[in-house]
Amino acid sequence: MIIGVPREIKHQEPRVALLPGAVYQLIQRGHQVLVERGAGAGAGYLDNDYAQAGAQIVTEHAYVFEKADLIVKVKEPMESEFALLRPGQILFTYLHLAASRAVTKGLIDSGVTAIAYETVEVNRRLPLLEPMSEIAGRMSILVGGYFLAQHFGGSGVLLGGVPGVMPGKVVVLGGGSSGINAARMATGLGADVTILEVDLERMRFLDITLHSAHTLYSSEAQLLDLLPTVDLLIGAVLVPGAKAPRLIRREMLRRMRPGSVLVDIAIDQGGCSETSHPTTHDNPVYQEEGVLHYCVSNMPGAYARTATQALTNVTYRYIELLADLGLQEACRQHPALLGGINVMNGHITHPAVAQAHGLQCSPVQFE
């Protein structure tokens, strides 16, 4: 199979979908890999690294799409790339379609088979999303603490406090992969941490794992009680494939102290606050109701080398399956891939995506 690795053209997205070592392994299995010039530069992987691994270095973005049977990316295709996709081709990447009707329509019109990393589910886990959730969770405390600084418009609270001064208060909405990693970082700094969660078994796990964090059953009433004293609020809620639930309304933010910070990790699925909208790494924050919002939709891109390594660790076995066996046989041998198919032959095939846009969902059908 011909596998294409295009350079990411989304603004400030320096990650790349395959490491040179993974390219080498695919070529040893008899596949051809096309890598666009400069695709790995942002993550510290040079064209020569890919060439030495056996890849063909391609100068034209469109050529990768034209020749490849399997396109492997990091982020969803941009509008200019919709026309480059075609029926019979497989696109394997993060899609987050529930948050974007335009990308959903572009994929439907292209006829491509689009498999989303974030909806491949194994034993109630999302193994291809977890590494990025872990990075975003850990990042959320770093950036949240940074923007609490007075000169950024923050409240001037140091999360860890100092002897004789109480630490800052962190509230994490959701105890999944990003939530637990946020809590882990915050407790490591010495902050006062509370995690809101609805799954009782998950709360027991969090209680055992994070000895110095508090768990609280998630409800609007509990959140309203916490907001007046919180310094850093982390939105880490996730419904696989669907839009993030809007747990925070504008009037709720008015209960928070001026200069508090909201980091909305769920922004790539639409955000968990009605005041959230996507931002970029070069302009990451804005203020609503006196609360600083950090809503960068590709947070792990800030640490592109670590993120690229972590991503390839989990995606490679699926890429190998697709390349070796083709889509139908790969899905037969590893049924979790079926849940990753969001769009196929001009139809939405994932129920949560269809529901998000009020469109019909069709079953996956192989020709």
HELIX and SHEET records of a PDB file:
HELIX    1   1 PRO A   20  GLN A   28  1                                   9    
HELIX    2   2 ALA A   41  ALA A   43  5                                   3    
HELIX    3   3 ASP A   47  ALA A   53  1                                   7    
HELIX    4   4 HIS A   61  LYS A   67  1                                   7    
HELIX    5   5 GLU A   79  PHE A   82  1                                   4    
HELIX    6   6 LEU A   97  ALA A   99  5                                   3    
HELIX    7   7 ARG A  101  SER A  110  1                                  10    
HELIX    8   8 TYR A  117  THR A  119  5                                   3    
HELIX    9   9 GLU A  130  PHE A  147  1                                  18    
HELIX   10  10 GLN A  150  PHE A  152  5                                   3    
HELIX   11  11 SER A  177  LEU A  189  1                                  13    
HELIX   12  12 LEU A  200  THR A  209  1                                  10    
HELIX   13  13 GLU A  220  LEU A  226  1                                   7    
HELIX   14  14 LEU A  227  THR A  229  5                                   3    
HELIX   15  15 ARG A  250  LEU A  253  1                                   4    
HELIX   16  16 ILE A  265  GLN A  269  5                                   5    
HELIX   17  17 MET A  299  TYR A  303  5                                   5    
HELIX   18  18 ALA A  304  GLN A  333  1                                  30    
HELIX   19  19 ALA A  336  GLY A  340  1                                   5    
HELIX   20  20 PRO A  351  HIS A  357  1                                   7    
SHEET    1   A 8 GLN A  56  VAL A  58  0                                        
SHEET    2   A 8 GLN A  32  GLU A  36  1                                        
SHEET    3   A 8 ILE A   2  VAL A   5  1                                        
SHEET    4   A 8 LEU A  70  VAL A  72  1                                        
SHEET    5   A 8 ILE A  90  THR A  93  1                                        
SHEET    6   A 8 THR A 113  ALA A 116  1                                        
SHEET    7   A 8 ILE A 341  MET A 344 -1                                        
SHEET    8   A 8 HIS A 347  ILE A 348 -1                                        
SHEET    1   B 7 HIS A 214  TYR A 217  0                                        
SHEET    2   B 7 ASP A 192  GLU A 197  1                                        
SHEET    3   B 7 LYS A 169  LEU A 173  1                                        
SHEET    4   B 7 LEU A 232  GLY A 235  1                                        
SHEET    5   B 7 VAL A 261  ASP A 264  1                                        
SHEET    6   B 7 VAL A 291  TYR A 294  1                                        
SHEET    7   B 7 VAL A 285  GLU A 288 -1                                        
END                                                                             
